[in-house]
Amino acid sequence: KICITQQSSGINAEYGEDKLKSVSAKRRWRAFCQLFEYHIDDYNFGTLLRLDCKKTYNEQNTTLVPRVQFLAIEIARNRLGLNMCHFGRGTEKEEEVKDEEKKVDEEKREEESPPVPPPDSTAE
């Protein structure tokens, strides 16, 4: 079994084409891709990859890579939670959601707790 995260442990949200297309990077990725030659159909088929996973597909944010390289990078991004921003669960949104959930929980607790009677001043 081949561990993709060993090869792609340097995965982050942004990739420059220089990190993917340099001579040393091509040599490393070529060796990695060859491991899947008999396991994945069309393993070296060209696929568009987002250079910055927080942004959408567009001409400035994409590059052409082999399918196995695309899968390795996207799987690593998913495992690291870097694609969650597309589901409304990015780091900024997560904080907002957590704050809203806390407010709702506090309001529910206030509504559910019995009212505290005022102190009786005549009992003295």
Beta strands, then each sheet from edge to edge (+ up, - down):
strand 1: 46-50
strand 2: 62-66
sheet 1: 1+ 2-
end
